[in-house]
Amino acid sequence: MPSPGFHAPHTAIVRDVPDAYLHCLRSGELPLDVARARLQHRDYVAALAAAGVEVLRLAADEAHPDACFIEDTAVILGAHALISRPGAPSRRGECGPVAAALRARCELHTMAAPAILDGGDVLRAGPLLFVGLSQRTDAAGARSLAAVAAREGLELRTVPVAAGLHLKSAVTLIDEHTLVLHDGALDPAPFTAAGLDLLRVSEPAGGNVLALGPRLLVSADAPATAALLLGRGYEVVSLDVSEFHRGDGALTCLSLRLPAPGTWCA
């Protein structure tokens, strides 16, 4: 069970899916269905609300096809938040409305050029922040985040991401001491060296799970992972987010999560 410090988010900020989602940045060639993506997004928002999370919805942005992947625009650390500088230049205009939504909730810090960082490369495990050095996040971005994290007493450790879009494409938190990892996608040594337990799964979509306190959202594309977690006593909600997988996204990408005072969240 989670400790008193680890809890479901108090609030989650999401961003609606634009018609322009058809033109999002992605590695695959399968066609996207925007109407279906909107239905999946609706179910995602409903799952957050069912877990007791207050949901703040921002309007779709037709000028930014990837804006529904809102997690990349900021890193929320408690009372402080860093507005990122996304690694893809076409995404940097997404940050303004997110900063406006966060301004009344956190003390904001803004990443300066030339540093780059996507929030999908940042994984919190208690007092530790693991930051993936990927195509979208560099060492300067990690240093910028470390300066803000120090205000919250958090320690930052970098992790090389040789394949895949983001760190959290392959590894995510399932409880305060445990991570789920797509086996073979990343070197597990940085996590085991930190004393964390690893649950290795074979399904690529199984590496990205969203922990809402004791409740876990798991992609419907990872049924074996869901069954494994159920067998270990976790409360599991399976969600179809296939249209977001086709856009190189996953469950954590679709929200920015704010903890209640005195707690932390995934």
C-alpha positions in Angstrom: 0.0 0.0 0.0 1.2 3.6 -0.6 2.8 5.5 2.3 1.1 8.7 3.6 3.4 10.7 1.3 2.3 9.0 -1.9 -1.2 9.7 -3.0 -3.5 10.1 -6.0 -3.1 13.5 -7.6 -5.4 16.2 -6.3 -5.8 17.8 -9.7 -5.0 16.7 -13.3 -4.8 19.1 -16.2 -5.7 17.7 -19.6 -6.0 19.2 -23.1 -8.6 18.3 -25.6 -7.8 16.6 -28.9 -7.7 18.9 -31.9 -8.6 18.1 -35.5 -4.9 18.7 -36.2 -4.0 15.6 -34.2 -3.9 13.9 -37.6 -0.6 15.8 -38.2 1.1 15.0 -34.8 4.7 14.0 -34.7 5.0 10.3 -34.8 7.2 7.4 -36.0 4.5 5.2 -37.4 2.4 5.3 -40.5 -0.9 3.8 -39.4 -3.8 6.3 -40.0 -5.2 8.2 -37.0 -8.9 8.4 -36.2 -9.5 11.8 -34.4 -13.1 10.9 -33.5 -11.9 7.7 -31.8 -9.1 9.5 -30.1 -11.6 11.9 -28.6 -13.7 9.0 -27.3 -10.6 7.5 -25.7 -9.7 10.8 -24.2 -13.2 11.2 -22.8 -12.8 7.7 -21.1 -9.4 8.7 -19.8 -10.8 11.9 -18.2 -13.6 9.8 -16.7 -11.1 7.4 -15.2 -9.2 10.3 -13.6 -12.5 11.6 -12.1 -13.6 8.2 -10.9 -10.3 8.0 -8.9 -11.3 11.2 -7.1 -9.0 13.5 -9.2 -10.3 16.9 -10.0 -9.9 17.5 -13.7 -9.1 20.8 -15.4 -9.6 20.7 -19.1 -7.9 23.1 -21.5 -9.2 23.8 -24.9 -7.8 22.0 -28.0 -5.1 23.9 -29.9 -5.4 23.5 -33.7 -2.0 25.2 -34.1 -0.3 22.5 -32.2 -1.3 18.9 -33.2 0.6 17.3 -30.2 -0.9 19.6 -27.5 -3.1 16.8 -26.0 0.2 15.2 -24.8 0.3 17.9 -22.2 2.7 16.2 -19.8 5.7 17.3 -21.9 5.1 21.0 -21.3 5.8 21.2 -17.5 7.2 19.3 -14.5 5.3 19.8 -11.3 7.3 19.2 -8.2 4.9 20.3 -5.5 4.9 24.0 -4.7 7.3 24.6 -7.6 6.8 23.8 -11.3 9.1 24.1 -14.3 7.7 25.1 -17.6 9.7 23.1 -20.0 11.2 23.8 -23.4 10.1 20.8 -25.5 12.7 19.1 -27.6 10.6 19.3 -30.7 10.6 23.0 -31.9 7.0 22.7 -33.2 5.8 22.0 -29.7 7.2 25.0 -27.9 4.1 27.1 -28.4 2.1 24.6 -26.3 3.6 25.9 -23.0 1.9 29.3 -22.7 -1.6 28.1 -21.9 -0.3 25.5 -19.5 1.8 28.1 -17.7 -1.4 30.3 -17.4 -3.3 27.3 -15.9 -0.5 26.6 -13.4 0.3 30.1 -12.3 -2.3 30.2 -9.5 -1.3 26.7 -8.3 2.5 26.7 -8.2 5.5 29.0 -8.2 6.6 28.8 -11.8 10.1 28.6 -13.3 10.8 28.7 -17.0 13.5 26.8 -18.8 15.8 29.0 -20.9 17.2 28.2 -24.3 19.1 26.3 -25.5 18.2 23.7 -22.9 15.5 21.2 -23.9 13.3 18.9 -21.8 10.1 17.0 -22.2 8.1 16.1 -19.1 7.7 12.5 -20.4 11.4 12.1 -19.6 10.9 12.8 -15.9 10.0 10.1 -13.4 9.6 10.7 -9.7 10.1 8.1 -7.1 9.9 9.7 -3.6 12.8 12.0 -3.2 14.4 11.0 -6.5 13.8 12.4 -10.0 15.0 10.2 -12.8 15.5 12.2 -16.0 15.9 10.4 -19.3 18.5 11.9 -21.7 16.7 11.3 -25.0 16.2 12.9 -28.4 13.8 15.4 -26.6 15.8 16.1 -23.4 19.4 17.0 -23.0 21.9 17.5 -20.1 21.3 21.2 -20.0 17.5 20.5 -19.6 18.3 18.1 -16.7 20.5 20.7 -15.0 17.7 23.3 -15.3 15.3 20.9 -13.7 17.8 20.0 -11.0 18.0 23.7 -9.9 14.2 23.8 -9.4 14.1 20.3 -7.8 16.6 21.4 -5.2 14.0 23.9 -3.9 11.8 20.9 -3.1 14.7 18.8 -1.6 14.7 16.4 -4.5 17.7 14.7 -6.0 18.0 14.3 -9.8 19.7 11.3 -11.5 20.0 11.0 -15.3 19.3 7.9 -17.3 20.4 7.3 -20.9 17.4 6.6 -23.3 18.9 4.9 -26.4 15.6 3.9 -27.9 12.0 5.0 -27.7 10.7 8.5 -27.4 10.8 9.2 -23.6 12.0 7.6 -20.4 8.4 7.0 -19.3 7.6 5.3 -22.6 9.4 2.3 -21.0 9.3 2.6 -17.3 6.8 4.1 -14.8 5.9 4.1 -11.1 3.3 1.6 -9.8 3.7 2.3 -6.1 6.2 4.2 -3.9 8.9 1.6 -4.2 8.1 -0.2 -7.4 8.5 0.5 -11.1 7.1 -1.4 -14.1 9.7 -1.7 -16.9 9.3 -2.9 -20.5 12.0 -5.6 -20.3 15.1 -4.8 -22.4 14.1 -1.2 -23.2 16.4 0.4 -20.6 19.3 -0.5 -18.4 17.6 -1.2 -15.1 20.8 -0.4 -13.1 20.0 3.2 -12.2 16.7 2.1 -10.6 17.9 -0.9 -8.8 20.9 1.1 -7.5 18.4 3.5 -5.9 16.8 0.6 -4.0 13.7 0.4 -6.2 11.9 -2.8 -7.1 11.4 -3.6 -10.8 8.5 -5.5 -12.3 9.6 -6.5 -15.8 6.9 -6.9 -18.5 7.2 -8.1 -22.1 4.5 -5.8 -23.6 5.8 -2.4 -24.8 2.6 -0.7 -23.7 2.9 -2.3 -20.3 5.9 0.0 -19.5 3.6 3.0 -19.2 1.2 2.7 -16.4 -0.4 5.7 -14.6 -0.6 5.3 -10.8 -3.5 7.2 -9.1 -2.6 6.3 -5.6 -3.5 2.6 -5.2 -5.4 2.5 -8.6 -3.4 1.8 -11.8 -4.5 2.8 -15.3 -3.1 0.3 -17.7 -3.3 0.3 -21.5 -5.7 -2.2 -23.1 -2.8 -3.0 -25.4 -1.1 -4.6 -22.4 -3.5 -7.3 -21.1 -0.8 -9.6 -19.7 0.6 -6.6 -17.7 -2.9 -5.9 -16.4 -3.3 -9.5 -15.3 0.1 -9.6 -13.7 -0.7 -6.4 -11.7 -4.1 -7.7 -10.7 -2.5 -10.9 -9.5 -0.2 -8.9 -7.3 -3.2 -7.2 -5.6 -3.2 -3.9 -7.4 -6.5 -2.2 -8.4 -6.3 -2.1 -12.2 -8.4 -0.1 -14.7 -7.8 -1.0 -18.4 -8.2 1.8 -20.9 -8.1 1.8 -24.7 -5.6 4.5 -25.7 -4.6 2.9 -29.0 -5.0 6.2 -31.0 -2.5 7.8 -28.7 -0.1 4.9 -29.0 -0.3 5.6 -32.7 0.8 9.1 -32.0 3.8 7.8 -29.9 2.0 8.7 -26.7 0.6 6.8 -23.7 -1.3 7.1 -20.5 1.0 9.4 -18.5 1.4 11.8 -21.5 -2.2 12.9 -21.5 -2.2 14.8 -18.2 -0.3 17.0 -15.8 -0.8 15.9 -12.3 -0.7 18.1 -9.2 -0.3 16.6 -5.7 -2.2 17.7 -2.7 -0.1 19.6 -0.2 2.2 17.3 1.8 1.9 14.5 -0.7 3.5 13.5 -4.0 2.1 11.6 -7.0 3.2 9.9 -10.1 
